[in-house]
Amino acid sequence: MTEPHTKKRTCNETRVVQTHRILPSDLNNHETLFGGKLMSFIDNTASISVSRFSRSNAIVTASMDELHFIHPIKSGHSVCVETYITGAGKTSIEVFAKVLGEDLVTGERYIGATSFLTFVVLDRKKNPDFSLPKIAPESTEEKMICEGYQERRQKRLKDKEGNKELVNALSLLPPWISSTKN
């Protein structure tokens, strides 16, 4: 088998599509797909893209960036979550998620949501020589999305530093114990 770092993978080689019928048990109080359920669908689908790209199951979700809910997905519609890799560093991998809704009666399709996720491959801890392949976009959509990878990566790194400051300022006291100390 070819080592991951000696090969490029196309976005299509990492593409995963999961389709689900939206049932009453999937709905929120607005009679649309519950956002947490959609996030679970996205994370699950993206994790398969990451394993296909890295050829590893030693992966963890690091972040879900800018999940945009664009159009509500209703009961009786289908939701199709499509993911593919759009960039990679030494151990981190960016995944794009496109969510399509479909009214199964009329056939109308619409963009329900978009998101970028970042996963980290843990294989480097066991194997310091581990490296990830490069991604090779082919379609117009893939090229446009992959083109923004470095800019999104830099923003994530900056946000990560800001989040460290936030976490350091948070109290570890249980919420039911009030503290007047700063």
CORURQUI-V264003 format. One record per pair of residues at least 24 apart in sequence whose ideal C-beta (glycine too) atoms are under 7 Angstrom apart, sorted by sequence separation. I is the first residue (numbers start at 1). J is the second residue. D is the distance in whole Angstrom. If there is no record, write none. Layout:
i=(I | I)
j=(J | J)
d=(D | D)
This chain:
i=(77 | 78 | 94 | 95 | 39 | 77 | 93 | 77 | 78 | 92 | 93 | 18 | 77 | 39 | 73 | 76 | 92 | 93 | 16 | 91 | 62 | 71 | 91 | 16 | 53 | 16 | 79 | 91 | 15 | 35 | 49 | 14 | 49 | 45 | 49 | 116 | 46 | 14 | 41 | 45 | 118 | 13 | 14 | 42 | 54 | 71 | 73 | 93 | 32 | 33 | 41 | 53 | 71 | 32 | 38 | 70 | 71 | 90 | 32 | 70 | 31 | 50 | 70 | 9 | 31 | 69 | 70 | 88 | 50 | 68 | 33 | 49 | 67 | 68 | 68 | 88 | 27 | 67 | 87 | 46 | 66 | 86 | 96 | 4 | 65 | 66 | 85 | 4 | 22 | 24 | 46 | 64 | 65 | 22 | 23 | 45 | 65 | 22 | 64 | 65 | 22 | 63 | 22 | 42 | 63 | 94 | 22 | 61 | 62 | 21 | 22 | 62 | 20 | 61 | 62 | 94 | 19 | 20 | 60 | 86 | 87 | 94 | 59 | 60 | 86 | 19 | 38 | 59 | 59 | 60 | 87 | 17 | 18 | 58 | 59 | 86 | 58 | 89 | 17 | 56 | 58 | 87 | 15 | 16 | 54 | 56 | 15 | 50 | 14 | 14 | 46 | 47 | 11 | 42 | 11 | 43 | 38 | 54 | 53 | 65 | 63 | 9 | 11 | 8 | 5 | 7 | 8 | 9 | 10 | 11 | 12 | 4 | 5 | 9 | 11 | 4 | 5 | 8 | 10 | 4 | 11)
j=(101 | 102 | 118 | 119 | 64 | 102 | 118 | 103 | 104 | 118 | 119 | 45 | 104 | 67 | 101 | 104 | 120 | 121 | 45 | 120 | 92 | 101 | 121 | 48 | 85 | 49 | 112 | 124 | 49 | 69 | 83 | 49 | 84 | 81 | 85 | 152 | 83 | 52 | 79 | 83 | 156 | 52 | 53 | 81 | 93 | 110 | 112 | 132 | 72 | 73 | 81 | 93 | 111 | 73 | 79 | 111 | 112 | 131 | 74 | 112 | 74 | 93 | 113 | 53 | 75 | 113 | 114 | 132 | 95 | 113 | 79 | 95 | 113 | 114 | 115 | 135 | 75 | 115 | 135 | 95 | 115 | 135 | 145 | 54 | 115 | 116 | 135 | 55 | 73 | 75 | 97 | 115 | 116 | 74 | 75 | 97 | 117 | 75 | 117 | 118 | 76 | 117 | 77 | 97 | 118 | 149 | 78 | 117 | 118 | 78 | 79 | 119 | 78 | 119 | 120 | 152 | 78 | 79 | 119 | 145 | 146 | 153 | 119 | 120 | 146 | 80 | 99 | 120 | 121 | 122 | 149 | 80 | 81 | 121 | 122 | 149 | 122 | 153 | 82 | 121 | 123 | 153 | 82 | 83 | 121 | 123 | 84 | 119 | 84 | 85 | 117 | 119 | 84 | 115 | 85 | 117 | 113 | 132 | 133 | 156 | 156 | 133 | 135 | 133 | 131 | 133 | 134 | 135 | 136 | 137 | 138 | 131 | 132 | 136 | 138 | 132 | 133 | 136 | 138 | 133 | 142)
d=(5 | 5 | 6 | 7 | 7 | 6 | 7 | 5 | 6 | 6 | 5 | 5 | 6 | 7 | 4 | 6 | 5 | 7 | 5 | 5 | 7 | 6 | 5 | 4 | 5 | 5 | 6 | 5 | 7 | 6 | 4 | 5 | 6 | 4 | 6 | 6 | 5 | 5 | 7 | 5 | 6 | 7 | 5 | 6 | 7 | 5 | 5 | 7 | 4 | 4 | 5 | 6 | 6 | 6 | 7 | 5 | 5 | 7 | 6 | 6 | 7 | 5 | 6 | 6 | 6 | 5 | 7 | 4 | 6 | 6 | 6 | 5 | 6 | 5 | 7 | 6 | 6 | 4 | 6 | 4 | 6 | 7 | 5 | 6 | 7 | 6 | 5 | 6 | 6 | 6 | 6 | 6 | 4 | 7 | 7 | 7 | 7 | 5 | 5 | 7 | 7 | 7 | 5 | 5 | 5 | 6 | 7 | 6 | 4 | 6 | 6 | 6 | 7 | 6 | 5 | 7 | 6 | 5 | 7 | 5 | 6 | 7 | 5 | 5 | 5 | 5 | 7 | 7 | 5 | 7 | 3 | 6 | 5 | 6 | 7 | 6 | 4 | 7 | 5 | 5 | 5 | 7 | 7 | 5 | 5 | 5 | 4 | 4 | 5 | 4 | 5 | 7 | 4 | 6 | 6 | 7 | 6 | 6 | 7 | 7 | 7 | 5 | 6 | 6 | 4 | 5 | 5 | 6 | 5 | 5 | 6 | 7 | 7 | 7 | 7 | 6 | 6 | 5 | 6 | 5 | 4)
